[in-house]
Amino acid sequence: MHCGVDSARSKAMRKKLIGFCITALLIMLSAWSPWLTQQFAESRTVDSFNKAWLSMIDGCGTNCKGCGAINSKRVPFGMEVTLEYGCGLMPEDSPEYHERATGFVSTFGTVHGFPKP
């Protein structure tokens, strides 16, 4: 009877260990986010930013020379993307009138940290 108790404990410990390993693997995979490519993160950021400002008259957008995603890098649980954009009526389409903001695209493709109306 003593052997049966040890066997039950052993099975329970094995299940806990497997559960822990699966959880740790999922967290590590999410932190790395191999499915989140630079191209996807940049286009998702530009689309999200432009969509947020779509209904604003003289709002902001990336439809200017040299505007859009200008830099991106992988960070834990997503990517950091820097956008260059223009707002309002600019005297000319020149970089001196453009603005920049850096935000975050999560593992799940959600965009955070950019100016909104």
TAWOQUI-V760561 format. One record per helix or strand. SS is the DSSP state (H for helix, E for strand). FROM is the first residue (numbers start at 1). TO is the last residue. If there is no record, write none. Layout:
SS,FROM,TO
SS,FROM,TO
This chain:
H,2,32
H,38,53
E,60,61
E,68,75
E,78,87
H,95,97
E,99,106
E,111,112
